[in-house]
Amino acid sequence: MAVFPWHSRNRNYKAEFASCRLEAVPLEFGDYHPLKPITVTESKTKKVNRKGSTSSTSSSSSSSVVDPLSSVLDGTDPLSMFAATADPVALAAATDSSRRKRDRDDNSVVGSDFEPWANKRGEILARYTTTEKLSINLFMGSEKGKAGTATLAMSEKVRTRLEELDDFEEGSQKELLNLTQQDYVNRIEELNQSLKDAWASDQKVKALKIVIQCSKLLSDTSVIQFYPSKFVLITDILDTFGKLVYERIFSMCVDNRSVLPDHFSPENANDTAKETCLNWFFKIASIRELIPRFYVEASILKCNKFLSKTGISECLPRLTCMIRGIGDPLVSVYARAYLCRALLTEMMERCKKLGNNALLLNSVMSAFRAEFIATRSMDFIGMIKECDESGFPKHLLFRSLGLNLALADPPESDRLQILNEAWKVITKLKNPQDYINCAEVWVEYTCKHFTKREVNTVLADVIKHMTPDRAFEDSYPQLQLIIKKVIAHFHDFSVLFSVEKFLPFLDMFQKESVRVEVCKCIMDAFIKHQQEPTKDPVILNALLHVCKTMHDSVNALTLEDEKRMLSYLINGFIKMVSFGRDFEQQLSFYVESRSMFCNLEPVLVQLIHSVNRLAMETRKLMKGNHSRKTAAFVRACVAYCFITIPSLAGIFTRLNLYLHSGQVALANQCLSQADAFFKAAISLIPEVPKMINIDGKMRPSESFLLEFLCNFFSTLLIVPDHPEHGVLFLVRELLNVIQDYTWEDNSDEKIRIYTCVLHLLSAMSQETYLYHIDKVDSNDSLYGGDSKFLAENNKLCETVMAQILEHLKTLAKDEVKTLEYIKKQSKQPDMTHLTELALRLPLQTRT
């Protein structure tokens, strides 16, 4: 093939940029904007068929908003329209009614800090379900004796009502079988509504019958897994009945002249209210069966407030004894639960009066809401002190109390006294396991409410108890929890590491795996909470020790994921270390880090990037005009990178870092050091394997090599030639390496690289290069368009073009290889258009 004298055409980059730039069109205010509503103008033309008349045109404009979310702003969305149609008076009345109901509910419990029953109710109904069939026993009373009762005397009316109750209990029985859970719930809701309707129609006896009927359902435990939900549904009816009775009696005490105060006494109630209240209790006392009599009386027990100040306290022991008569243990337990829910305050007072009540106290602190326990911490501490140690250990009671105080805050005035009282008991424990189980809970309380002095005292006490006989070896989980709680509350690490006993506490973690996990927790907290870079020597020394512990745990059996996690934590620490303008101290830190973390390649890569950034910060500070001192410092940074890169294992990691570090050296006018980086990169290319491991999968390396070389060519444009090595010496060396590299058969990567080389040579032949580095003279300045330089450049162009044409000639000779090549290329994501060509070529060849 004849050799043509190839040469580069001249380029005018400024003109090319101007021709490629988009035309700027001024946009006046009010013109079309994609976010403005679209306005459609409809024109209608009306023609009149009269001689000499002209057509008239009328226009109308309509605006339609395209954005569907903008309708919310003008109130035309469906929810706003629905709210607008609601009756505001009805809404206000409903809101006021709900508020009054909520206030009554809040007053009926021990305080706003106690978890409402409504919250627990939903959880129980959602958790305890069943697919088994359920049944309901309905006791239907007769209708006799209901006529003419209005004319009876009072004594006869009472006797008639009692007979109605007897008739109800002796009436016909109807059993509904094979009900699903939803059917059962619907039936209970119907009974609840029937109760309200009966009460509203002044049928008080019928309402009482419904409550008795529902209470009897609680004696059925045939489907145990559904019993908690059944208990919730039935007690809802009982609560409704109790509120109706209470409000009925309360209304009798209110007239136009007087209103009962919030905390009224029996003296404030009139005789009518007291008589009605007694009448209800007498009716309930006549119920023969135990379970309905207990539940119905417990539901209206609050009405005793109208009769006596101590009425509730007097009834509580009797009701408690009644529960003993219930034979089924499940029914008995839930009966006690209902009594506790109805009379929580009275139960607490009774709990204080009981002797040796440790088990009951522990149950209360475990079951009640944390806010309820926290506000009464001193009361509970007083009760714990009075407990008998033989029945239930006091330290377990203090542990239960500490668990609640970790979730809710006690009164501020009591906090120190609470800690002192609790720690007096904890520190006297002789058994290390008992001690650490209790201390671990109270450490969080101490960290939450006190300073580092108190935390240091607690940590010292833990070390004192756990060091003898190496007791800490059996308590690593608890010790880990203590560390996590401490670092969770101390986000300022200068304060954390100033706690004198913190690092000695870490020394108790002698087992390497546990020690590494603790170090990971500390570093994770540091990365998460440290907002500003630090140079605090206390923090640096402590965290270097922590990171060194993590690094030294790496061995040949360490998983790649573990190495990646450790590298991430250590790199996070390195990024947060800054000595400001003391660049020499910063470089010394990087040198020390390199010696400490040499087994983790991602950390070394981060250190190289950090040193390169340090060199560029120095250049920025000096505005590119280095002094003798800064020039020496920059060369030290470059030397750091040049020494560190060969220790890395990843071939492309080394190649990219050589290129990046060479660019940094070039930007800082370290020309000989830049040449050394580029030569090292060129000498490394022959070592690139055919296949490389990417995320655990073996993939061809040629595409990655092509990407690297394209970046390399872009840098070589501005690299000046060395005066002792001839014209374009780096380009020549690189072309020799590319020529000698063993490429895959039928691969076009080599030709693509040669095409990129042509781009480079073309740019090098221009009078002025496309880009430059400040204060670095490239070849356009050095040679100034010298004819010898251009001749050498054209010779390289001819050599590269010859290689490209030879490859095309080879493809043209071998039709089979050409077809295989096209088929291979058609499988590329961006080459699917070659598929049809690959199908047509065999037919054309035979023709």
ROFI-302676 format. One line per 5 residues: their letters; for each residue x, y, z of C-alpha. Coordinates in steps of 0.02 Angstrom, whole numbers, plus 50000, padded with zeros to 5 digits. Layout:
<pts>
A) X Y Z ~ ...
</pts>
This chain:
<pts>
MAVFP) 50000 50000 50000 ~ 50069 50171 49953 ~ 50117 50286 50096 ~ 50034 50456 50088 ~ 50111 50610 50170
WHSRN) 49984 50633 50309 ~ 49984 50797 50404 ~ 49867 50884 50526 ~ 49752 51023 50473 ~ 49758 51188 50559
RNYKA) 49623 51223 50688 ~ 49550 51387 50747 ~ 49480 51338 50915 ~ 49400 51506 50954 ~ 49303 51506 50790
EFASC) 49249 51326 50817 ~ 49187 51366 50992 ~ 49090 51514 50927 ~ 49009 51411 50789 ~ 48958 51273 50909
RLEAV) 48886 51388 51042 ~ 48696 51396 51050 ~ 48618 51557 50991 ~ 48562 51666 51136 ~ 48383 51724 51115
PLEFG) 48324 51861 51234 ~ 48167 51814 51330 ~ 48060 51957 51385 ~ 47962 51953 51547 ~ 47791 51878 51517
DYHPL) 47844 51767 51373 ~ 47816 51581 51372 ~ 47890 51483 51516 ~ 47869 51293 51536 ~ 47804 51313 51714
KPITV) 47673 51445 51672 ~ 47491 51395 51642 ~ 47453 51363 51461 ~ 47333 51489 51385 ~ 47232 51429 51235
TESKT) 47155 51561 51123 ~ 47005 51505 51021 ~ 46960 51612 50872 ~ 46789 51604 50790 ~ 46754 51687 50624
KKVNR) 46578 51735 50576 ~ 46543 51777 50395 ~ 46390 51876 50342 ~ 46325 51848 50165 ~ 46273 52025 50137
KGSTS) 46333 52133 50002 ~ 46467 52249 50059 ~ 46480 52168 50230 ~ 46644 52114 50307 ~ 46680 51962 50413
STSSS) 46693 51990 50600 ~ 46806 51890 50715 ~ 46779 51860 50900 ~ 46912 51787 51015 ~ 46896 51707 51184
SSSSV) 47036 51648 51295 ~ 47030 51507 51419 ~ 47166 51464 51542 ~ 47198 51286 51599 ~ 47323 51243 51734
VDPLS) 47433 51098 51684 ~ 47510 51061 51855 ~ 47394 50939 51947 ~ 47467 50987 52117 ~ 47425 51172 52097
SVLDG) 47241 51133 52125 ~ 47279 51112 52309 ~ 47319 51297 52321 ~ 47150 51357 52259 ~ 47049 51228 52358
TDPLS) 46981 51133 52209 ~ 47057 50965 52256 ~ 46935 50829 52314 ~ 46985 50834 52498 ~ 46967 51023 52510
MFAAT) 46798 51018 52424 ~ 46740 50879 52542 ~ 46796 50979 52694 ~ 46708 51134 52626 ~ 46542 51042 52614
ADPVA) 46546 50986 52796 ~ 46435 51077 52920 ~ 46550 51191 53023 ~ 46427 51192 53169 ~ 46422 51003 53174
LAAAT) 46611 50996 53162 ~ 46630 51117 53306 ~ 46506 51020 53412 ~ 46593 50856 53375 ~ 46762 50932 53417
DSSRR) 46697 51003 53581 ~ 46616 50837 53626 ~ 46776 50743 53589 ~ 46875 50865 53693 ~ 46759 50846 53841
KRDRD) 46766 50657 53823 ~ 46955 50660 53817 ~ 46963 50772 53969 ~ 46850 50653 54066 ~ 46957 50506 54014
DNSVV) 47115 50596 54067 ~ 47039 50638 54235 ~ 46985 50458 54261 ~ 47163 50391 54254 ~ 47310 50430 54363
GSDFE) 47382 50568 54254 ~ 47427 50625 54080 ~ 47590 50527 54089 ~ 47498 50361 54099 ~ 47474 50269 53933
PWANK) 47289 50276 53885 ~ 47193 50114 53872 ~ 47145 50159 53693 ~ 47328 50138 53638 ~ 47339 49963 53711
RGEIL) 47168 49917 53645 ~ 47218 49936 53464 ~ 47376 49834 53488 ~ 47281 49691 53570 ~ 47146 49683 53436
ARYTT) 47277 49680 53298 ~ 47385 49549 53382 ~ 47264 49419 53449 ~ 47161 49349 53304 ~ 47096 49178 53257
TEKLS) 47029 49079 53110 ~ 46929 48959 53218 ~ 46740 48967 53228 ~ 46666 49060 53377 ~ 46499 49050 53467
INLFM) 46389 49167 53570 ~ 46262 49114 53702 ~ 46116 49236 53703 ~ 45991 49234 53848 ~ 45827 49302 53785
GSEKG) 45706 49355 53923 ~ 45516 49356 53903 ~ 45412 49514 53883 ~ 45285 49481 54021 ~ 45247 49610 54151
KAGTA) 45299 49760 54047 ~ 45126 49836 54028 ~ 45047 49950 54156 ~ 45205 49978 54259 ~ 45178 50166 54258
TLAMS) 45033 50152 54379 ~ 45121 50040 54504 ~ 45185 50100 54672 ~ 45370 50125 54700 ~ 45391 49963 54798
EKVRT) 45298 49865 54664 ~ 45405 49948 54528 ~ 45564 49891 54616 ~ 45494 49715 54637 ~ 45444 49711 54453
RLEEL) 45618 49761 54396 ~ 45697 49627 54503 ~ 45575 49500 54429 ~ 45628 49559 54256 ~ 45809 49522 54301
DDFEE) 45759 49351 54366 ~ 45658 49322 54209 ~ 45809 49371 54106 ~ 45920 49246 54194 ~ 45789 49110 54181
GSQKE) 45737 49153 54002 ~ 45761 49052 53846 ~ 45938 49023 53786 ~ 45992 49047 53606 ~ 46165 48998 53545
LLNLT) 46244 49066 53386 ~ 46370 48941 53319 ~ 46505 48940 53183 ~ 46536 49127 53185 ~ 46691 49197 53104
QQDYV) 46796 49323 53199 ~ 46721 49467 53100 ~ 46544 49403 53130 ~ 46582 49392 53315 ~ 46649 49570 53319
NRIEE) 46498 49633 53223 ~ 46381 49548 53347 ~ 46470 49627 53496 ~ 46461 49797 53412 ~ 46274 49772 53387
LNQSL) 46255 49736 53573 ~ 46354 49893 53613 ~ 46239 49996 53504 ~ 46087 49912 53579 ~ 46149 49963 53750
KDAWA) 46161 50145 53697 ~ 45990 50140 53614 ~ 45909 50062 53766 ~ 45987 50192 53880 ~ 45933 50333 53765
SDQKV) 45753 50268 53767 ~ 45754 50261 53958 ~ 45754 50070 53963 ~ 45882 50055 54102 ~ 45839 49875 54147
KALKI) 45862 49820 53966 ~ 46031 49906 53964 ~ 46080 49812 54122 ~ 46023 49648 54043 ~ 46136 49679 53893
VIQCS) 46286 49713 54004 ~ 46253 49555 54106 ~ 46233 49455 53947 ~ 46399 49519 53878 ~ 46492 49491 54042
KLLSD) 46444 49307 54040 ~ 46536 49288 53874 ~ 46701 49313 53968 ~ 46680 49144 54052 ~ 46703 49056 53884
TSVIQ) 46888 49015 53849 ~ 46862 48885 53713 ~ 46965 48989 53588 ~ 47109 49044 53698 ~ 47208 49140 53567
FYPSK) 47057 49254 53538 ~ 47018 49284 53721 ~ 47121 49445 53740 ~ 47027 49524 53594 ~ 46861 49462 53666
FVLIT) 46910 49541 53832 ~ 46941 49708 53746 ~ 46775 49704 53653 ~ 46672 49657 53806 ~ 46757 49782 53922
DILDT) 46717 49917 53794 ~ 46533 49882 53828 ~ 46565 49881 54016 ~ 46657 50048 54004 ~ 46513 50122 53905
FGKLV) 46389 50063 54036 ~ 46496 50131 54178 ~ 46508 50302 54095 ~ 46322 50309 54061 ~ 46280 50269 54243
YERIF) 46409 50393 54310 ~ 46350 50534 54196 ~ 46169 50496 54240 ~ 46202 50515 54427 ~ 46318 50663 54399
SMCVD) 46180 50753 54301 ~ 46063 50734 54450 ~ 46185 50838 54554 ~ 46188 50980 54427 ~ 46051 51110 54416
NRSVL) 46038 51293 54371 ~ 46096 51348 54544 ~ 46249 51240 54574 ~ 46379 51140 54480 ~ 46488 51004 54556
PDHFS) 46673 51048 54566 ~ 46803 50939 54480 ~ 46855 50853 54643 ~ 46690 50846 54732 ~ 46652 50757 54896
PENAN) 46498 50652 54940 ~ 46428 50802 55035 ~ 46409 50894 54869 ~ 46292 50759 54801 ~ 46106 50776 54836
DTAKE) 45995 50641 54907 ~ 45918 50595 54740 ~ 46087 50558 54664 ~ 46140 50455 54815 ~ 45977 50356 54813
TCLNW) 45995 50320 54627 ~ 46176 50267 54653 ~ 46128 50147 54792 ~ 45988 50079 54685 ~ 46113 50032 54548
FFKIA) 46227 49942 54671 ~ 46077 49847 54743 ~ 46023 49793 54569 ~ 46198 49729 54531 ~ 46209 49639 54698
SIREL) 46055 49537 54650 ~ 46145 49460 54500 ~ 46167 49276 54542 ~ 46319 49228 54437 ~ 46489 49281 54499
IPRFY) 46575 49337 54339 ~ 46440 49459 54277 ~ 46413 49525 54455 ~ 46599 49560 54473 ~ 46622 49644 54303
VEASI) 46465 49751 54312 ~ 46505 49813 54487 ~ 46685 49850 54437 ~ 46622 49951 54288 ~ 46522 50071 54400
LKCNK) 46640 50067 54549 ~ 46685 50248 54516 ~ 46507 50294 54568 ~ 46556 50259 54749 ~ 46623 50438 54750
FLSKT) 46443 50497 54768 ~ 46418 50392 54927 ~ 46578 50394 55028 ~ 46756 50459 55020 ~ 46826 50288 55061
GISEC) 46695 50189 54966 ~ 46813 50135 54826 ~ 46951 50084 54946 ~ 46827 49984 55049 ~ 46758 49893 54898
LPRLT) 46927 49850 54825 ~ 46972 49711 54950 ~ 46799 49634 54931 ~ 46811 49632 54740 ~ 46985 49560 54752
CMIRG) 46920 49419 54861 ~ 46777 49388 54739 ~ 46904 49349 54602 ~ 46965 49201 54706 ~ 46800 49116 54670
IGDPL) 46833 49111 54483 ~ 46895 48936 54443 ~ 46970 48964 54270 ~ 47145 49040 54293 ~ 47138 49135 54127
VSVYA) 46971 49214 54169 ~ 47036 49254 54343 ~ 47192 49342 54278 ~ 47093 49450 54157 ~ 46969 49494 54294
RAYLC) 47114 49559 54398 ~ 47178 49655 54246 ~ 47009 49741 54226 ~ 47004 49786 54410 ~ 47178 49861 54400
RALLT) 47131 49962 54246 ~ 46974 50027 54327 ~ 47058 50072 54493 ~ 47239 50109 54457 ~ 47262 50244 54589
EMMER) 47184 50137 54724 ~ 47293 49991 54673 ~ 47449 50097 54693 ~ 47396 50152 54867 ~ 47360 49972 54914
CKKLG) 47528 49919 54845 ~ 47615 50041 54963 ~ 47524 49969 55113 ~ 47563 49787 55074 ~ 47714 49706 55153
NNALL) 47845 49610 55053 ~ 47772 49672 54888 ~ 47931 49661 54782 ~ 47857 49547 54650 ~ 47705 49659 54631
LNSVM) 47817 49813 54619 ~ 47922 49732 54483 ~ 47765 49687 54387 ~ 47701 49865 54400 ~ 47867 49940 54339
SAFRA) 47876 49816 54197 ~ 47697 49840 54136 ~ 47661 50024 54163 ~ 47713 50164 54048 ~ 47888 50233 54078
EFIAT) 47824 50412 54102 ~ 47708 50354 54240 ~ 47851 50269 54333 ~ 47976 50411 54306 ~ 47867 50547 54382
RSMDF) 47846 50439 54539 ~ 48026 50378 54550 ~ 48053 50430 54731 ~ 47892 50342 54783 ~ 47951 50182 54701
IGMIK) 48123 50198 54780 ~ 48039 50215 54949 ~ 47936 50058 54918 ~ 48090 49964 54856 ~ 48183 50005 55016
ECDES) 48043 49931 55121 ~ 48039 49768 55024 ~ 48100 49606 55098 ~ 48262 49551 55014 ~ 48223 49366 55031
GFPKH) 48070 49366 54920 ~ 48136 49462 54769 ~ 48311 49541 54755 ~ 48313 49730 54770 ~ 48441 49750 54632
LLFRS) 48316 49678 54508 ~ 48190 49808 54565 ~ 48318 49946 54538 ~ 48357 49873 54368 ~ 48172 49882 54319
LGLNL) 48166 50060 54383 ~ 48323 50104 54284 ~ 48247 50034 54124 ~ 48100 50153 54144 ~ 48211 50302 54184
ALADP) 48310 50269 54026 ~ 48150 50296 53927 ~ 48074 50441 54025 ~ 48146 50583 54128 ~ 48109 50599 54314
PESDR) 48083 50770 54396 ~ 48244 50871 54385 ~ 48250 50902 54572 ~ 48251 50715 54608 ~ 48380 50656 54482
LQILN) 48536 50661 54589 ~ 48449 50584 54739 ~ 48381 50444 54629 ~ 48556 50404 54566 ~ 48630 50406 54741
EAWKV) 48496 50294 54813 ~ 48509 50170 54670 ~ 48699 50164 54666 ~ 48709 50134 54854 ~ 48622 49969 54823
ITKLK) 48710 49927 54659 ~ 48888 49955 54720 ~ 48862 49836 54868 ~ 48824 49688 54754 ~ 48957 49553 54769
NPQDY) 48907 49444 54621 ~ 48987 49519 54462 ~ 48844 49463 54351 ~ 48711 49540 54463 ~ 48815 49698 54474
INCAE) 48847 49720 54287 ~ 48666 49681 54240 ~ 48607 49821 54353 ~ 48750 49944 54321 ~ 48730 49929 54132
VWVEY) 48553 49999 54146 ~ 48597 50144 54260 ~ 48746 50201 54154 ~ 48625 50269 54025 ~ 48531 50366 54159
TCKHF) 48696 50440 54218 ~ 48753 50489 54043 ~ 48584 50565 54004 ~ 48568 50680 54155 ~ 48743 50712 54223
TKREV) 48915 50773 54172 ~ 49076 50680 54134 ~ 49124 50683 54318 ~ 48979 50571 54369 ~ 49005 50461 54216
NTVLA) 49189 50442 54260 ~ 49140 50390 54437 ~ 49021 50258 54371 ~ 49149 50189 54247 ~ 49280 50182 54385
DVIKH) 49160 50083 54494 ~ 49125 49961 54352 ~ 49312 49935 54324 ~ 49334 49906 54511 ~ 49200 49771 54517
MTPDR) 49239 49683 54352 ~ 49430 49675 54356 ~ 49454 49551 54500 ~ 49468 49370 54439 ~ 49446 49437 54260
AFEDS) 49257 49441 54285 ~ 49243 49553 54132 ~ 49275 49402 54019 ~ 49100 49336 54060 ~ 49014 49505 54036
YPQLQ) 49070 49569 53866 ~ 48891 49599 53802 ~ 48849 49710 53952 ~ 49015 49802 53939 ~ 48984 49833 53754
LIIKK) 48813 49906 53795 ~ 48894 50023 53921 ~ 49016 50087 53788 ~ 48875 50111 53661 ~ 48771 50209 53787
VIAHF) 48917 50320 53834 ~ 48964 50365 53655 ~ 48780 50388 53611 ~ 48767 50532 53736 ~ 48941 50608 53719
HDFSV) 48951 50675 53541 ~ 49095 50792 53585 ~ 49244 50675 53577 ~ 49360 50798 53663 ~ 49247 50780 53815
LFSVE) 49230 50592 53793 ~ 49417 50560 53790 ~ 49445 50678 53935 ~ 49346 50556 54042 ~ 49490 50481 54139
KFLPF) 49423 50303 54151 ~ 49359 50287 53971 ~ 49519 50215 53894 ~ 49554 50103 54045 ~ 49376 50040 54023
LDMFQ) 49420 49992 53843 ~ 49566 49892 53908 ~ 49445 49768 53985 ~ 49400 49706 53810 ~ 49539 49577 53798
KESVR) 49455 49466 53667 ~ 49508 49530 53496 ~ 49342 49509 53405 ~ 49247 49601 53542 ~ 49381 49735 53552
VEVCK) 49369 49767 53365 ~ 49180 49780 53372 ~ 49193 49910 53510 ~ 49321 50008 53409 ~ 49205 50004 53258
CIMDA) 49064 50075 53364 ~ 49176 50217 53423 ~ 49234 50260 53247 ~ 49059 50251 53177 ~ 48999 50373 53310
FIKHQ) 49146 50489 53273 ~ 49109 50493 53086 ~ 48924 50521 53117 ~ 48936 50659 53247 ~ 49100 50750 53215
QEPTK) 49050 50902 53114 ~ 49213 50999 53099 ~ 49391 50940 53062 ~ 49498 50922 53217 ~ 49678 50933 53270
DPVIL) 49648 50901 53455 ~ 49796 50793 53512 ~ 49687 50701 53638 ~ 49565 50648 53503 ~ 49702 50607 53377
NALLH) 49802 50498 53495 ~ 49650 50405 53558 ~ 49574 50375 53386 ~ 49743 50326 53310 ~ 49751 50193 53445
VCKTM) 49573 50137 53404 ~ 49608 50132 53217 ~ 49771 50039 53245 ~ 49675 49908 53343 ~ 49555 49884 53197
HDSVN) 49696 49877 53070 ~ 49799 49750 53166 ~ 49651 49631 53168 ~ 49666 49606 52980 ~ 49743 49440 52927
ALTLE) 49738 49319 52783 ~ 49567 49253 52837 ~ 49483 49423 52848 ~ 49338 49441 52726 ~ 49339 49576 52593
DEKRM) 49180 49653 52664 ~ 49263 49669 52834 ~ 49416 49750 52756 ~ 49303 49870 52662 ~ 49212 49918 52822
LSYLI) 49372 49946 52920 ~ 49445 50049 52778 ~ 49288 50156 52772 ~ 49299 50194 52958 ~ 49486 50233 52954
NGFIK) 49467 50341 52799 ~ 49327 50436 52885 ~ 49446 50476 53027 ~ 49586 50529 52909 ~ 49470 50648 52817
MVSFG) 49421 50734 52981 ~ 49600 50776 53031 ~ 49657 50949 52983 ~ 49799 51056 53052 ~ 49744 51210 52958
RDFEQ) 49889 51299 52874 ~ 50018 51192 52962 ~ 50045 51088 52806 ~ 50205 51008 52869 ~ 50115 50940 53022
QLSFY) 49978 50877 52908 ~ 50105 50785 52799 ~ 50187 50712 52955 ~ 50017 50643 53007 ~ 49996 50562 52835
VESRS) 50169 50485 52849 ~ 50128 50413 53019 ~ 49961 50348 52955 ~ 50046 50261 52809 ~ 50158 50164 52927
MFCNL) 50011 50117 53039 ~ 49885 50063 52906 ~ 49994 49982 52774 ~ 49887 49823 52761 ~ 49729 49910 52700
EPVLV) 49744 49964 52518 ~ 49592 50083 52518 ~ 49673 50178 52663 ~ 49835 50198 52565 ~ 49737 50259 52415
QLIHS) 49649 50387 52526 ~ 49816 50444 52596 ~ 49886 50470 52420 ~ 49734 50573 52371 ~ 49748 50673 52533
VNRLA) 49932 50712 52501 ~ 49894 50764 52322 ~ 49757 50878 52387 ~ 49880 50949 52513 ~ 50000 50991 52372
METRK) 49862 51078 52274 ~ 49809 51177 52430 ~ 49988 51236 52445 ~ 49985 51291 52262 ~ 49820 51382 52292
LMKGN) 49890 51469 52446 ~ 50044 51527 52351 ~ 49941 51567 52195 ~ 50057 51460 52091 ~ 50215 51559 52139
HSRKT) 50307 51437 52251 ~ 50444 51495 52366 ~ 50596 51389 52401 ~ 50512 51318 52557 ~ 50344 51278 52476
AAFVR) 50430 51207 52321 ~ 50527 51087 52433 ~ 50367 51042 52526 ~ 50274 51005 52365 ~ 50417 50893 52306
ACVAY) 50405 50802 52473 ~ 50219 50772 52440 ~ 50258 50709 52266 ~ 50392 50594 52334 ~ 50268 50526 52463
CFITI) 50150 50475 52323 ~ 50288 50404 52213 ~ 50349 50293 52355 ~ 50175 50236 52409 ~ 50094 50192 52242
PSLAG) 50203 50037 52205 ~ 50142 49955 52366 ~ 49966 49944 52298 ~ 49901 49782 52221 ~ 49770 49843 52098
IFTRL) 49847 49872 51927 ~ 49723 50004 51870 ~ 49727 50086 52041 ~ 49915 50111 52018 ~ 49895 50172 51839
NLYLH) 49764 50302 51884 ~ 49861 50361 52037 ~ 50020 50378 51934 ~ 49925 50485 51810 ~ 49837 50588 51944
SGQVA) 49996 50616 52045 ~ 50089 50663 51884 ~ 49957 50793 51848 ~ 49977 50865 52024 ~ 50167 50869 52003
LANQC) 50147 50956 51835 ~ 50028 51085 51910 ~ 50159 51124 52042 ~ 50300 51143 51912 ~ 50387 50983 51968
LSQAD) 50426 50933 51788 ~ 50554 50797 51819 ~ 50443 50716 51951 ~ 50296 50722 51830 ~ 50401 50635 51697
AFFKA) 50445 50501 51824 ~ 50260 50469 51861 ~ 50217 50458 51676 ~ 50364 50343 51638 ~ 50311 50230 51781
AISLI) 50134 50223 51711 ~ 50200 50180 51536 ~ 50312 50042 51605 ~ 50163 49969 51699 ~ 50049 49950 51547
PEVPK) 50129 49785 51486 ~ 50082 49708 51655 ~ 49895 49737 51628 ~ 49814 49564 51623 ~ 49685 49510 51495
MINID) 49552 49484 51629 ~ 49527 49579 51791 ~ 49416 49549 51942 ~ 49274 49676 51956 ~ 49158 49649 52104
GKMRP) 49197 49463 52107 ~ 49175 49437 51920 ~ 49312 49416 51789 ~ 49296 49544 51649 ~ 49404 49593 51499
SESFL) 49525 49733 51540 ~ 49541 49813 51367 ~ 49397 49936 51391 ~ 49473 49997 51556 ~ 49643 50013 51473
LEFLC) 49566 50114 51331 ~ 49485 50233 51457 ~ 49650 50257 51549 ~ 49749 50289 51390 ~ 49624 50419 51329
NFFST) 49648 50514 51491 ~ 49835 50492 51476 ~ 49837 50564 51299 ~ 49741 50718 51360 ~ 49877 50749 51489
LLIVP) 50022 50718 51369 ~ 49964 50865 51262 ~ 50027 50990 51392 ~ 50181 50893 51452 ~ 50337 50981 51389
DHPEH) 50476 50877 51311 ~ 50631 50840 51412 ~ 50783 50926 51334 ~ 50888 50767 51347 ~ 50764 50640 51279
GVLFL) 50713 50707 51109 ~ 50551 50762 51030 ~ 50390 50682 51097 ~ 50487 50551 51194 ~ 50341 50504 51306
VRELL) 50223 50483 51158 ~ 50350 50374 51069 ~ 50376 50264 51222 ~ 50189 50246 51244 ~ 50164 50199 51060
NVIQD) 50299 50066 51074 ~ 50213 49990 51226 ~ 50044 49991 51136 ~ 50122 49909 50984 ~ 50201 49770 51088
YTWED) 50049 49738 51197 ~ 49958 49577 51156 ~ 49781 49622 51105 ~ 49635 49505 51081 ~ 49602 49436 50907
NSDEK) 49480 49539 50804 ~ 49487 49673 50937 ~ 49466 49852 50881 ~ 49527 49927 51046 ~ 49703 49947 50974
IRIYT) 49636 50043 50824 ~ 49529 50151 50938 ~ 49686 50193 51036 ~ 49777 50239 50876 ~ 49631 50350 50830
CVLHL) 49651 50439 50998 ~ 49837 50456 50963 ~ 49794 50543 50799 ~ 49686 50665 50898 ~ 49834 50698 51013
LSAMS) 49958 50723 50870 ~ 49837 50836 50779 ~ 49818 50945 50934 ~ 50007 50948 50959 ~ 50035 51016 50784
QETYL) 49930 51172 50815 ~ 50009 51341 50839 ~ 49919 51364 51006 ~ 49858 51217 51111 ~ 49680 51197 51168
YHIDK) 49723 51211 51354 ~ 49875 51243 51465 ~ 49934 51233 51644 ~ 49975 51398 51725 ~ 50162 51433 51733
VDSND) 50205 51275 51635 ~ 50268 51300 51456 ~ 50200 51165 51341 ~ 50276 51115 51174 ~ 50183 51252 51080
SLYGG) 50283 51379 51180 ~ 50445 51280 51179 ~ 50450 51243 50992 ~ 50347 51390 50928 ~ 50287 51296 50775
DSKFL) 50463 51239 50728 ~ 50467 51145 50562 ~ 50575 51004 50632 ~ 50450 50974 50772 ~ 50306 50974 50648
AENNK) 50401 50854 50535 ~ 50427 50733 50679 ~ 50245 50749 50723 ~ 50191 50710 50544 ~ 50304 50557 50539
LCETV) 50216 50489 50692 ~ 50049 50525 50608 ~ 50103 50426 50455 ~ 50158 50280 50564 ~ 49994 50277 50658
MAQIL) 49890 50294 50499 ~ 49987 50150 50423 ~ 49940 50041 50571 ~ 49757 50089 50553 ~ 49753 50056 50366
EHLKT) 49843 49891 50387 ~ 49710 49835 50508 ~ 49572 49884 50387 ~ 49662 49792 50246 ~ 49669 49635 50353
LAKDE) 49483 49645 50386 ~ 49447 49665 50201 ~ 49547 49509 50153 ~ 49466 49389 50273 ~ 49278 49389 50247
VKTLE) 49249 49262 50386 ~ 49344 49367 50513 ~ 49252 49520 50451 ~ 49084 49435 50477 ~ 49135 49373 50649
YIKKQ) 49196 49546 50693 ~ 49031 49626 50640 ~ 48931 49495 50735 ~ 49036 49526 50890 ~ 49015 49713 50875
SKQPD) 48826 49696 50850 ~ 48812 49623 51024 ~ 48875 49785 51101 ~ 48737 49893 51180 ~ 48770 50039 51062
MTHLT) 48799 49933 50904 ~ 48632 49845 50881 ~ 48612 49927 50710 ~ 48745 49804 50644 ~ 48633 49653 50675
ELALR) 48542 49671 50508 ~ 48708 49696 50417 ~ 48776 49536 50493 ~ 48626 49441 50424 ~ 48642 49514 50248
LPLQT) 48829 49490 50224 ~ 48829 49298 50198 ~ 48698 49315 50059 ~ 48797 49451 49972 ~ 48956 49347 49983
RT) 48875 49197 49897 ~ 48804 49311 49762
</pts>
